[in-house]
Amino acid sequence: ICTSPCQNGGNCTAPSVCTCPTTFNGSVCEFR
C-alpha cells in the first residue's frame, strides 16, 4: 500500500502514510 516501506517499525496505515513509533518521525519514520 505504501510506495516507500516504513522504517524503524512504522506501520503503513494509508497510501504513502506511515504511523511511526513515538520516538520516530518523518515520512517513512526515518528520523529519530
C-alpha positions as CSV (number, residue, x, y, z in Angstrom):
1,I,0.0,0.0,0.0
2,C,2.9,2.3,0.6
3,T,5.3,3.3,-2.2
4,S,8.2,3.5,0.3
5,P,8.3,1.0,3.1
6,C,8.1,2.4,6.6
7,Q,11.4,2.2,8.6
8,N,12.1,1.7,12.3
9,G,9.0,-0.3,13.0
10,G,6.5,2.1,11.4
11,N,3.2,0.8,10.1
12,C,1.6,1.7,6.8
13,T,-1.9,2.9,7.6
14,A,-2.8,4.7,4.3
15,P,-1.3,5.2,0.9
16,S,2.1,6.9,1.5
17,V,1.3,7.4,5.2
18,C,3.4,5.7,7.9
19,T,2.3,5.6,11.5
20,C,5.6,5.7,13.4
21,P,6.7,4.6,16.9
22,T,6.6,7.6,19.2
23,T,10.4,8.1,19.1
24,F,10.5,8.3,15.3
25,N,9.1,10.8,12.7
26,G,9.4,11.7,9.1
27,S,7.6,10.4,6.0
28,V,8.9,6.9,6.4
29,C,9.9,7.1,10.1
30,E,13.5,7.8,9.1
31,F,14.2,10.4,11.8
32,R,14.7,9.8,15.5
